[in-house]
Amino acid sequence: MNNISRGLIAGMLSLGLSFAAQADEVQVAVAANFIAPMKVIAADFEKATGHKVVATFGATGKFYAQITNGAPFDVFLAADDETPAKLEKKNGSVAGSRFTYAIGKLVLWSAKPDMVDAKGEVLKKASFKHIAMANPKLAPYGAAAVETMTRLGLLEKLQPKFVQGDSIGQTFAFVSTGNAELGFVALSQVLEGGKIKSGSAWIVPANLYNPIRQDAVILTKGKNNKTASALLDYLKSEPAKAVIRSFGYDL
């Protein structure tokens, strides 16, 4: 038995989860940057509990609009801490359930192996036609990209080259398909086994943008859903934390 398997069993025991428990379902709205780790975490949670996770991925800003208009989600895993806090103030979530499940990292990435240098000097040269970023009004990673370019004094220069995605997922698609030569995406989207899995990248220094604190919260609809509470408890477990770290997030 490997360490991960032992960790999963230990996590199950510490949470008091039972394979014999009645299966239930939880509807989860998940920020697009967290697709890869959430798929792993959801699968592990389902194996541990027998419950089912139905995850929908998208932009945090769009989810906020949907939730305030009655979307049937039980849990929200946002890409920031401000949006869940706003829901809390509007009584749209369960008081005391909000916590930071990950701290995201921004990366400048290109599908081309030699496009992005290790110091991000490619931004100053601006010898490219298009640079992708998520809509800063909808996606916190887009806001972080704007902060980065502003602090580098390059926002005005690069603005005519912007290609905006509604979410960080769409932004990644722009770059991976070559519709934009490079772009600002989440580190988790391009990391595998602790290394950049393809192309070239510059991990943006943390002092160039405000910390991307990603908060999870149980929404009002999930108040009486025990599976919603169990999922958030699992997110706090060591097995889940190990998965989150493996995709480049801080905790």
Secondary structure, DSSP 8 states (H G I E B T S, - for coil): --HHHHHHHHHHHHHT--TTS---EEEEEEEGGGHHHHHHHHHHHHHHH--EEEEEEE-HHHHHHHHHTT---SEEE-SSSHHHHHHHHTT-B-TT--EEEEEE-EEEEESSTTTS-TT-THHHH--SS-EEEE-TTT-HHHHHHHHHHHHTT-HHHHGGGEEEESSHHHHHHHHHTTSSSEEEEEHHHHEETTEE-SSEEEE--GGGS--EEEEEEEBGGGTT-HHHHHHHHHHTSHHHHHHHHHTT-B-
